[in-house]
Amino acid sequence: MEKQKLPNATAVLILGILSILTCCCWGIIGLVLGIVALMLAKKDTALYIENPELYEGYSNINTGRVLAIIGIVLSAIYFIINIYMYAVMGEEGIKDFQQNLIEKLKQQEEVE
């Protein structure tokens, strides 16, 4: 009997990668994608443990799960930083900070 691929192995891997890539989108998108990837990985891991001789692609599940955990951690850190920045500086302070940063970059370009 030929081994079948785990149903969500590719999806978990892709969601894990996307959770890392989207961690800087206010942290929310990366969190959601990482959590979904972990849920799918848990489901497929249970399926694999029941009948390991019937399925292949478990390495994709493990890789996707690790990437999802990394994406969740990075997204959570970025999300907490954003909340802290708004709590401490407010929206006006963040805009001023961005304008000052842009001005400094323009000054560096003029010097070079």
DAKA-V80221 format. One record per residue. N is the residue number from 1. RES is the residue in one letter. PHI is phi in whole degrees, -180 to 180 (* if undefined). PSI is psi in whole degrees, 0 to 359 (NA if undefined). Layout:
n | res | phi | psi
N | RES | PHI | PSI
N | RES | PHI | PSI
//
This chain:
n | res | phi | psi
1 | M | * | 134
2 | E | -80 | 141
3 | K | -75 | 143
4 | Q | -97 | 154
5 | K | -77 | 146
6 | L | -63 | 140
7 | P | -59 | 324
8 | N | -115 | 17
9 | A | -61 | 313
10 | T | -69 | 322
11 | A | -64 | 319
12 | V | -64 | 317
13 | L | -63 | 314
14 | I | -66 | 317
15 | L | -65 | 324
16 | G | -63 | 317
17 | I | -65 | 315
18 | L | -66 | 329
19 | S | -66 | 326
20 | I | -74 | 317
21 | L | -66 | 330
22 | T | -102 | 16
23 | C | -67 | 338
24 | C | -91 | 6
25 | C | -89 | 66
26 | W | 63 | 3
27 | G | 85 | 344
28 | I | -77 | 315
29 | I | -64 | 317
30 | G | -63 | 322
31 | L | -63 | 313
32 | V | -63 | 312
33 | L | -63 | 320
34 | G | -66 | 319
35 | I | -67 | 318
36 | V | -62 | 318
37 | A | -62 | 319
38 | L | -66 | 322
39 | M | -65 | 316
40 | L | -65 | 322
41 | A | -65 | 320
42 | K | -63 | 318
43 | K | -63 | 313
44 | D | -72 | 327
45 | T | -63 | 318
46 | A | -62 | 320
47 | L | -65 | 319
48 | Y | -68 | 319
49 | I | -65 | 326
50 | E | -64 | 315
51 | N | -139 | 76
52 | P | -67 | 337
53 | E | -76 | 346
54 | L | -93 | 342
55 | Y | -124 | 153
56 | E | -130 | 168
57 | G | 97 | 16
58 | Y | -68 | 332
59 | S | -65 | 325
60 | N | -65 | 323
61 | I | -64 | 314
62 | N | -64 | 316
63 | T | -64 | 314
64 | G | -63 | 323
65 | R | -66 | 317
66 | V | -63 | 316
67 | L | -63 | 322
68 | A | -65 | 320
69 | I | -65 | 317
70 | I | -62 | 316
71 | G | -63 | 321
72 | I | -65 | 316
73 | V | -63 | 312
74 | L | -63 | 318
75 | S | -66 | 320
76 | A | -65 | 318
77 | I | -62 | 314
78 | Y | -65 | 320
79 | F | -64 | 317
80 | I | -65 | 320
81 | I | -62 | 318
82 | N | -63 | 316
83 | I | -62 | 317
84 | Y | -62 | 316
85 | M | -62 | 317
86 | Y | -69 | 325
87 | A | -70 | 321
88 | V | -86 | 311
89 | M | -96 | 333
90 | G | 75 | 174
91 | E | -67 | 321
92 | E | -64 | 318
93 | G | -64 | 322
94 | I | -68 | 319
95 | K | -63 | 318
96 | D | -63 | 318
97 | F | -60 | 317
98 | Q | -65 | 319
99 | Q | -65 | 318
100 | N | -63 | 321
101 | L | -65 | 318
102 | I | -64 | 318
103 | E | -62 | 318
104 | K | -65 | 322
105 | L | -66 | 321
106 | K | -66 | 321
107 | Q | -65 | 322
108 | Q | -67 | 324
109 | E | -66 | 323
110 | E | -68 | 324
111 | V | -69 | 321
112 | E | -79 | NA
//
